[in-house]
Amino acid sequence: MITNILVVIVGLALGFFLGYYLRKVWGQKKLESAEKQAQEIIAGAQKETEALKKEGALQTRDETLKARATFEKETRAERQELKNIERRLISREENLERKLDLLEKKDAEMAKREKSTIAREQAADEKDKKYNQMLAEAREKLEKLAGITANEAKKILLESMEGEARLEAQKIAKKIEEEAKEGAERNARRIVALATQKYSGDYAAEKMVSVVNLPNEDMKGRIIGREGRNIRALESLTGVDLIIDDTPEAVVLSAHSPIRREVARLSLEKLIQDGRIHPGRIEEVVDKAEKEIEASLVEDGERAAFDLGVHGLHAELIKLLGRLKFRTSYAQNIYQHSMEVAFISGIIAAELGLDTKLARRVGLLHDIGKAVDHEVEGSHAMIGLDLAQKYGEKKDVLEAIRTHHDDEPSTVYGNIVQAADTLSAARPGARREMYEAYIKRLEDLEKIASEFPGVEKCYSIQAGREIRVIVESQKISDEASHSLAKEMARRIEGELTYPGQIKVTVIRENRAVEYAK
């Protein structure tokens, strides 16, 4: 038993030593193989390194050669450019030298001419002195013979001729004026009667038609289009009748609505200017014109509200104010009329110590119903009341709009607007004018009249619409008074700005006084 154990132990020990020895031999061989491979790799790497060094050296050499060639080429080009510049500079220098020579020659010639001119001027001065001396001697001789000086003789002659010419001119002017008045009175009666007969029809035609001028007659055919398609498209889109008759180079637009007529006029002018006239283009231009008119209505309404200091108006009311610019009543533009009524209402309210802003607001909106009275049934006062109520106006504004045509308005602002409305409608050509400007105009009017010779007194009457001038009868004759009135009227027209017309009346009074003793 013990022997077997020993045998096993010995066997294990032998196996261990044998395995150790075999592993050592195998490891030694593997190490030698690895060293050999490492040496081969190192040798290969050295060969590759040497090859790369050679290749890099060759590449560097090639690049150096290319750079040198490029540098030499650029240097040659720059040298050539420098040579060209040098040649140009030499040429310019030669040209400058030639010009300097020419200038020197011209300077020499100018110096010679200047000397010659100076000599001529000296000779002319000497001749002038001689002539003046001879003229003075001759004048002295004449003055001695006549007994008066030349200036006195000239003055006497001029005064005599001027007086005779003035008198003759005044007589002729008076005669012509009297003849003209006799014929003018007859013609005036005839013209007024004729105008009265034709006023209604002419006014209606003027307010219902617009005329668009054409560049040539061929444009009429283009507006009509093939088989009338262009004119039908324009009439259907704008609601306006186009009248193309024998009137040369003109088209007449007829419609009751001035806004539609304005849209048609603006569209037609744009089409004529553009030159492309066909149904598609017509629709596009009409749409654009409608938008422009809508924008202009808003702009006009905002301008009126801003000028009068009326703030907080609804956008639709502002637009309706703009529409009033295309509305008239008894030949009066409602837009201007509304602004004038608002202005006068503010003045009246200020004099009474009331709210001027509210008065101007009522005056501006009092005829707002006329913007749509052709579209809505009822009186313009009731239509305006509904519109103002719809867009949030105050009770005082509503009452004044409703009652501004009643016999007895229910509020003080209604009375104010009624008075302002009457003033605006009853005063033809009435204008807004500041008090200071009004006084200044009267002063300027009297100042101009008083500056004429022979004027004794002058008075501005009829709110500055007439100036009465009293002249001295000893200095101004009857004929001269007519000339004086005309001269004053012409000077007033040239120097003053005023509404309507100013009547100039010259009064000459001749008094004979004697005393009974």
C-alpha positions in Angstrom: 0.0 0.0 0.0 2.7 2.4 1.0 4.7 1.3 -2.1 1.9 2.2 -4.4 1.5 5.6 -2.8 5.2 6.3 -3.3 5.0 5.2 -6.9 2.2 7.6 -7.5 4.0 10.4 -5.8 7.2 9.7 -7.8 5.1 9.6 -11.0 3.4 12.9 -10.2 6.8 14.5 -9.5 8.3 13.2 -12.7 5.2 14.4 -14.7 5.5 17.8 -13.1 9.2 18.2 -13.9 8.7 16.9 -17.4 5.8 19.3 -18.1 7.9 22.2 -16.7 10.8 21.3 -18.9 8.6 21.0 -22.0 6.9 24.4 -21.3 10.3 26.0 -20.9 11.6 24.6 -24.1 8.4 25.6 -26.0 8.5 29.1 -24.5 12.2 29.5 -25.5 11.3 28.6 -29.1 8.3 31.0 -29.1 10.5 33.8 -27.8 13.1 33.2 -30.4 10.4 33.2 -33.2 9.0 36.5 -31.8 12.4 38.1 -31.7 13.0 37.0 -35.3 9.6 38.5 -36.4 10.4 41.7 -34.6 13.7 42.0 -36.3 12.1 41.4 -39.7 9.4 44.1 -39.0 12.1 46.6 -37.9 14.1 45.9 -41.0 11.0 46.4 -43.2 10.1 49.6 -41.4 13.6 50.9 -41.9 13.3 50.1 -45.7 9.9 51.8 -45.9 11.3 54.8 -44.0 14.2 55.2 -46.3 11.8 54.9 -49.3 9.5 57.6 -47.9 12.5 59.9 -47.2 13.6 59.5 -50.8 10.0 60.1 -52.1 9.6 63.2 -49.8 12.8 64.6 -50.9 11.8 64.2 -54.6 8.3 65.8 -54.0 9.9 68.7 -52.1 12.3 69.3 -54.9 9.5 69.3 -57.5 7.4 71.8 -55.5 10.5 74.0 -55.0 11.1 74.0 -58.7 7.4 74.8 -59.5 7.4 77.6 -56.9 10.6 79.0 -58.4 9.1 78.9 -61.9 5.9 80.6 -60.8 7.9 83.3 -59.0 10.1 83.9 -62.0 7.0 84.2 -64.2 5.3 86.7 -61.9 8.5 88.6 -61.7 8.8 88.8 -65.4 5.2 90.0 -65.7 5.7 92.7 -63.0 8.9 93.8 -64.8 7.0 94.1 -68.0 4.2 96.1 -66.3 6.8 98.4 -64.8 8.4 99.0 -68.2 4.9 99.8 -69.6 4.2 102.3 -66.8 7.6 103.8 -67.4 6.9 104.2 -71.1 3.5 105.8 -70.3 5.1 108.2 -67.8 7.7 109.2 -70.4 5.0 109.8 -73.0 2.9 111.9 -70.5 6.0 113.9 -69.6 6.6 114.7 -73.3 2.9 115.7 -73.7 3.2 118.0 -70.7 6.3 119.6 -72.0 4.5 120.3 -75.3 1.5 121.8 -73.5 3.8 124.0 -71.4 5.4 125.3 -74.6 2.0 126.1 -76.0 0.9 127.8 -72.8 4.0 129.9 -72.8 3.3 130.9 -76.4 -0.3 131.8 -75.6 0.8 133.8 -72.5 3.1 135.8 -74.7 0.4 136.4 -77.2 -2.1 137.5 -74.4 0.5 139.9 -73.0 0.9 141.5 -76.4 -2.9 141.7 -76.8 -3.3 143.2 -73.3 -0.8 145.9 -74.1 -2.6 146.7 -77.3 -6.0 146.8 -75.5 -4.6 149.1 -72.8 -3.3 151.4 -75.4 -6.7 151.4 -77.2 -8.5 152.1 -73.9 -6.3 155.0 -73.1 -6.9 156.5 -76.6 -10.7 156.0 -76.1 -10.6 157.7 -72.7 -8.8 160.6 -74.2 -11.4 160.9 -77.0 -14.2 160.6 -74.4 -12.7 163.5 -72.4 -12.5 165.6 -75.5 -16.1 164.8 -76.5 -17.4 165.5 -72.9 -15.6 168.8 -72.8 -17.0 169.8 -76.2 -20.5 168.7 -75.1 -20.2 170.7 -71.8 -19.1 173.8 -73.7 -22.0 173.5 -76.2 -24.5 173.0 -73.2 -23.2 176.1 -71.5 -23.7 178.1 -74.6 -27.3 176.9 -75.1 -28.1 177.6 -71.4 -26.8 181.1 -71.7 -28.9 181.7 -74.9 -32.1 180.1 -73.4 -31.8 181.5 -69.9 -32.6 178.2 -68.1 -30.6 175.0 -67.4 -31.0 171.7 -69.3 -32.6 170.0 -66.3 -35.1 172.7 -65.9 -36.0 172.7 -69.6 -36.4 168.9 -69.5 -38.6 169.0 -66.4 -40.9 171.7 -67.9 -41.2 169.7 -71.1 -41.9 166.4 -69.3 -44.5 168.0 -67.0 -46.3 169.6 -69.8 -46.4 166.4 -71.9 -47.4 164.3 -68.9 -50.3 166.5 -67.9 -51.6 166.7 -71.5 -51.2 162.9 -71.9 -53.0 162.1 -68.6 -55.9 164.4 -69.4 -56.3 162.9 -72.9 -56.0 159.4 -71.6 -58.6 160.0 -68.8 -61.0 161.5 -71.3 -60.6 158.6 -73.7 -60.9 156.1 -70.9 -64.1 157.7 -69.6 -65.6 157.7 -73.0 -64.7 154.0 -73.6 -66.1 153.1 -70.2 -69.4 154.9 -70.8 -69.8 153.2 -74.2 -68.9 149.8 -72.6 -71.4 150.3 -69.8 -74.2 151.0 -72.3 -73.5 147.9 -74.3 -72.7 145.8 -71.2 -76.0 146.5 -69.5 -77.9 145.1 -72.5 -75.6 142.1 -72.8 -75.8 141.5 -69.1 -79.6 141.3 -69.2 -79.5 138.9 -72.1 -76.8 136.7 -70.5 -78.6 136.5 -67.1 -81.9 135.6 -68.8 -80.2 132.9 -70.9 -78.3 131.5 -67.9 -81.4 131.4 -65.8 -83.3 129.5 -68.4 -80.5 126.9 -68.9 -79.1 126.7 -65.4 -81.1 123.7 -64.2 -80.4 121.5 -67.1 -76.7 122.4 -67.4 -76.2 121.9 -63.6 -77.9 118.5 -63.7 -75.8 117.5 -66.7 -72.6 118.7 -65.0 -73.3 116.8 -61.8 -74.2 113.6 -63.5 -71.4 113.2 -66.1 -67.7 113.1 -66.2 -65.4 113.5 -69.2 -62.3 111.5 -69.8 -59.9 112.8 -72.4 -58.3 110.3 -74.8 -54.8 110.5 -76.3 -56.1 109.7 -79.8 -59.3 108.6 -81.6 -57.9 105.0 -82.0 -58.3 104.6 -78.2 -62.1 104.6 -78.6 -62.0 101.3 -80.5 -59.8 99.7 -77.9 -62.1 100.8 -75.1 -65.1 99.3 -77.0 -63.2 96.1 -77.7 -64.1 93.2 -79.9 -67.9 93.0 -80.3 -68.1 95.5 -77.4 -66.8 93.2 -74.7 -64.5 95.8 -73.1 -67.1 98.5 -72.7 -69.7 96.0 -71.4 -67.3 94.7 -68.8 -66.5 98.3 -67.7 -70.1 99.3 -67.5 -71.2 96.1 -65.6 -68.3 96.4 -63.1 -68.7 100.1 -62.3 -72.5 100.6 -62.9 -71.7 103.7 -65.1 -72.8 104.3 -68.7 -70.0 105.1 -71.2 -71.1 107.4 -73.9 -68.7 107.2 -76.9 -70.1 109.6 -79.5 -68.7 112.0 -82.1 -66.9 114.1 -79.5 -63.2 114.1 -80.6 -60.8 112.3 -78.2 -63.2 112.2 -75.3 -65.5 109.6 -73.5 -68.4 110.7 -71.3 -69.2 108.8 -68.1 -72.8 109.1 -66.9 -74.2 107.9 -63.6 -76.3 109.3 -60.7 -73.7 108.1 -58.1 -70.7 110.4 -58.1 -68.6 107.7 -56.3 -69.3 105.1 -59.0 -68.6 107.7 -61.6 -65.3 108.5 -59.9 -64.3 104.8 -59.8 -65.1 104.5 -63.5 -63.1 107.7 -64.4 -60.1 106.6 -62.4 -60.3 103.0 -63.8 -60.6 104.3 -67.4 -57.6 106.7 -67.0 -55.5 103.8 -65.6 -56.4 101.5 -68.5 -55.6 104.2 -71.0 -52.3 104.9 -69.4 -51.5 101.2 -69.1 -52.6 100.3 -72.6 -53.7 96.8 -71.8 -57.5 96.8 -72.1 -59.3 93.5 -71.9 -62.0 92.1 -69.5 -59.6 90.5 -67.1 -57.4 93.6 -66.8 -60.6 95.8 -66.5 -61.8 93.8 -63.5 -58.4 94.1 -61.8 -58.1 97.8 -62.4 -61.7 98.5 -61.2 -61.1 96.6 -58.0 -57.9 98.6 -57.4 -59.7 101.9 -58.1 -62.5 101.0 -55.7 -59.9 100.3 -53.0 -58.2 103.6 -53.7 -61.5 105.5 -53.5 -62.4 103.8 -50.2 -59.0 104.8 -48.8 -59.4 108.4 -50.0 -62.8 108.5 -48.3 -61.3 107.5 -45.0 -58.4 110.0 -45.5 -60.8 112.9 -46.3 -63.0 112.0 -43.2 -59.9 111.8 -41.0 -58.7 115.2 -42.3 -62.0 116.9 -41.6 -62.1 115.5 -38.0 -58.4 116.5 -37.4 -58.8 120.0 -38.8 -61.8 120.6 -36.5 -60.4 118.9 -33.5 -63.2 116.3 -33.4 -61.8 113.1 -31.9 -63.2 109.7 -31.0 -65.4 109.3 -34.1 -66.3 105.8 -35.2 -64.5 104.5 -38.2 -67.7 104.2 -40.2 -68.7 107.8 -39.4 -65.3 108.9 -40.6 -65.8 107.0 -43.9 -69.3 108.6 -44.3 -67.8 112.0 -43.8 -65.5 111.3 -46.7 -68.5 110.3 -48.8 -69.9 113.7 -48.3 -67.2 115.1 -50.6 -69.1 113.5 -53.5 -72.5 114.9 -52.4 -73.9 118.3 -53.2 -77.0 120.2 -52.3 -78.2 123.2 -54.2 -74.8 123.5 -55.9 -73.0 123.4 -52.4 -70.5 120.7 -51.5 -71.8 119.0 -48.3 -68.3 118.1 -47.2 -67.1 121.8 -47.2 -70.5 122.9 -45.9 -70.3 120.5 -42.9 -66.8 121.7 -42.0 -68.0 125.4 -42.3 -71.0 124.7 -40.1 -68.8 123.0 -37.5 -66.4 126.0 -37.5 -69.2 128.5 -37.1 -70.9 126.4 -34.4 -67.6 126.4 -32.5 -67.4 130.2 -32.7 -71.0 130.7 -31.5 -70.5 128.2 -28.6 -67.3 130.1 -27.6 -69.2 133.4 -27.5 -71.9 131.8 -25.4 -69.5 130.1 -23.0 -70.5 126.6 -24.1 -68.6 123.5 -25.0 -66.9 124.4 -28.3 -65.7 120.8 -29.1 -69.2 119.5 -28.7 -70.6 122.2 -30.9 -68.0 121.5 -33.6 -68.8 117.8 -33.4 -72.6 118.4 -33.8 -71.9 120.8 -36.7 -69.6 118.3 -38.5 -72.2 115.4 -38.2 -75.4 117.4 -38.7 -75.7 116.4 -42.4 -74.1 112.9 -42.1 -77.4 111.4 -43.3 -76.9 112.9 -46.7 -74.0 110.4 -47.3 -76.6 107.6 -47.7 -79.9 109.4 -48.2 -80.1 108.1 -51.7 -79.8 104.5 -50.4 -82.1 104.7 -47.3 -85.7 105.9 -47.0 -86.4 109.0 -44.9 -85.2 112.5 -44.3 -81.5 113.1 -44.0 -82.0 114.3 -40.4 -83.6 111.0 -39.3 -81.1 109.0 -41.3 -78.3 110.9 -39.6 -79.9 110.3 -36.2 -80.0 106.6 -36.8 -76.4 106.5 -38.0 -75.1 108.6 -35.1 -77.0 106.5 -32.6 -75.8 103.2 -34.2 -72.1 104.3 -33.8 -72.3 105.5 -30.2 -72.7 109.3 -30.3 -74.0 111.2 -27.2 -77.5 112.3 -26.6 -76.8 116.0 -27.2 -75.3 115.2 -30.6 -78.3 113.0 -31.5 -80.9 115.6 -30.5 -79.1 118.4 -32.4 -78.9 116.2 -35.6 -82.6 115.3 -35.3 -83.8 118.8 -34.8 -81.5 121.0 -36.8 -84.3 121.6 -39.3 -87.1 122.0 -36.8 -88.8 125.3 -36.1 -87.8 125.1 -32.4 -84.9 122.8 -31.7 -85.0 121.1 -28.3 -81.5 121.8 -27.2 -79.1 124.8 -27.3 -76.7 122.9 -29.5 -79.6 122.3 -31.9 -80.2 126.1 -32.1 -76.5 126.7 -32.6 -76.2 124.2 -35.5 -79.4 125.6 -37.1 -78.0 129.1 -37.0 -74.6 128.0 -38.4 -76.3 125.9 -41.1 -78.4 129.0 -42.1 -75.3 131.2 -42.2 -73.4 128.7 -44.3 -76.2 128.2 -46.8 -77.2 131.9 -47.0 -73.8 133.4 -47.5 -72.5 132.7 -51.0 -68.8 132.3 -51.0 -68.5 132.5 -47.2 -65.1 131.6 -45.9 -63.5 130.7 -42.6 -61.3 133.5 -41.4 -59.6 134.2 -38.1 -60.5 137.5 -36.4 -56.9 138.8 -36.4 -56.5 138.0 -40.1 -59.8 139.8 -40.9 -58.7 142.9 -39.0 -55.3 142.8 -40.7 -57.0 142.6 -44.2 -59.1 145.6 -43.5 -56.0 147.6 -42.3 -54.1 146.6 -45.4 -57.0 147.6 -47.6 -57.2 151.1 -46.1 -53.4 151.4 -46.2 -53.2 150.7 -49.9 -56.0 153.2 -50.7 -54.4 155.9 -48.5 -51.0 155.6 -50.3 -52.3 157.1 -53.5 -51.7 160.8 -54.1 -54.8 163.1 -53.6 -56.6 160.7 -51.2 -58.1 162.6 -48.2 -59.9 159.8 -46.3 -60.7 156.1 -46.9 -63.2 153.7 -45.2 -63.5 150.0 -45.4 -67.2 149.0 -45.2 -69.4 145.9 -45.9 -67.1 143.7 -43.9 -64.2 144.5 -46.2 -66.1 143.9 -49.4 -66.1 147.7 -50.3 -63.6 150.5 -49.9 -64.8 154.1 -50.1 -62.2 156.7 -50.9 -62.7 160.5 -50.6 -60.3 162.5 -52.7 -59.4 166.2 -52.8 -61.3 167.9 -55.6 -58.5 170.4 -56.2 -55.9 167.6 -57.0 -58.1 164.9 -58.6 -60.4 165.7 -61.6 -63.5 163.7 -62.6 -61.6 161.8 -65.2 -58.7 161.1 -62.8 -61.1 159.6 -60.3 -62.0 156.8 -62.7 -58.3 156.1 -63.3 -57.6 156.2 -59.6 -60.4 153.6 -58.9 -58.9 151.3 -61.6 -55.4 151.6 -60.3 -56.5 150.9 -56.7 -58.5 147.8 -57.9 -55.4 146.5 -59.7 -53.1 147.0 -56.8 -55.6 145.4 -54.4 -55.8 142.4 -56.7 -52.0 142.1 -56.8 -51.2 142.5 -53.1 -54.2 141.2 -51.1 -55.8 137.7 -50.7 -59.6 137.9 -50.0 -62.8 136.0 -50.7 -65.2 137.1 -53.4 -64.6 140.6 -54.7 -63.9 144.1 -53.3 -65.7 147.2 -54.7 -63.6 150.3 -55.0 -65.7 153.6 -54.8 -63.9 156.9 -55.3 -65.9 160.0 -54.2 -64.9 163.5 -55.4 -66.9 166.4 -53.9 -66.6 169.9 -55.3 -68.0 172.6 -52.9 -68.5 176.3 -53.7 -68.6 178.5 -50.6 -69.4 182.2 -50.5 -70.5 184.5 -47.7 -73.2 187.1 -47.8 -72.3 190.3 -46.0 
